Amino acid sequence: MKGPVMRAETAEAFALTALGWLISDEDLLGTFMGSTGCDAEALRQGAANPEFLASVLDFLSMDDAWVLRCSEATGLAPEDFLVARHALPGGAQTQWT
C-alpha cells in the first residue's frame, strides 16, 4: 500500500517554510549549522537547492519536538514532514540507521 504523495514543487515550498522557521529559531539554527557545517551564505544558496531543503527536513525530523514546534509556528502539518521529504531528492532511499 502506498502512502500520501506530494509533488516536488509543493515539497520544496513546504521545506522553504520549515527553513524560514528554522532560521528564526536562533538556538536550533546554531545546532543545524554546527551539525552541517554550513554558514549564512550556504543557507542563502541552499534555499534554492532541493538537496539542501531535503537536509533541512531530515534535520528537523530527527526530533518530534522540533517538528511539532515548527508545525505550531507555521501551520505545516506534522505528518507532512516525511511526505515532503520523500518528494525531495534522496527521499525514496531507505535509511536503516
N, C-alpha and C positions, 0 to 999 in steps of 0.2 A: 504494500500500500504506500502510495506517495503522499507526502505532506504538502503543506501550502507552498506555493511558488511565488516569487517576486521577480519582476523584470529588473534587469541590471540598472537601468536608469533610476528606477524607484529605490533600489538598494543604495545607489550612490547618494541620492538625496537624503535617505534615511541616515546613512553614515556621516554625511556632512552635518546634519543636525546634531548627531551624537558628538562629532568633533567640536562643534561650536560649544556644546555644553562642557566637554572636557577642558577646553581652553579657559572657560570661565571658572573652573574649579582649580585654584592655584595649587593646592596640595596634591591632588590627584594628577594634575598636569605634570608636576615635578616628578612624580613616580613614573608616569608614562615616558617622559623624556629621559629619565635616568635608565629605565629598562630598555629603551630602544636606541639610545644614543643620539636621538635627533635633537636639533636645535630649532630656534624660531624660524629660520629660513627653510628648514626641512618641513616644518609644519605648514608654512605657506605653500610650498611647492606640492606637498603631499595632498593638499585639499583637492587637487585636480588629478590625482593618481588613484585609480581604483584599487591597486595593490596596497597602497598606504591606507586608504579608507578601510580596507579589509582588516588591516592590522589594528586599527582603532577599535573595530568591533570585537576582534579577538581579545584585545586587552581588556575592554570593559566587561566582556563575557566571562572573564576569569573570576569575577566576584559578583554573586547575585545582588549584593547590597549596592554595588556600583550601577548595575543595570536598573535596579529599582529607583535609585536616586535620579539617574538620567531620565528615566521614564516619567517620574513625577514632575520634573522640571520642564520637560519638553513636550509631553503628551505622546511620546512614542510608546507603542505597546511593547511591554517586556517580552512577550512571546515572539515578536517580530525581529528581535536582535539576531537570532540564529537563522531565521528565514532570510533576512537581508544578507547575512554573512555567506550563506550558501549561494546567493546570486552573484557574489563578487568573485574575482579571480582566486582560485585555490579552495573555494568553498565546497566543491564536490569531493575533495580529498578526505578520506577517512583518517582521523588522527587518533592514535592509540595511546597517547601519553596521559 
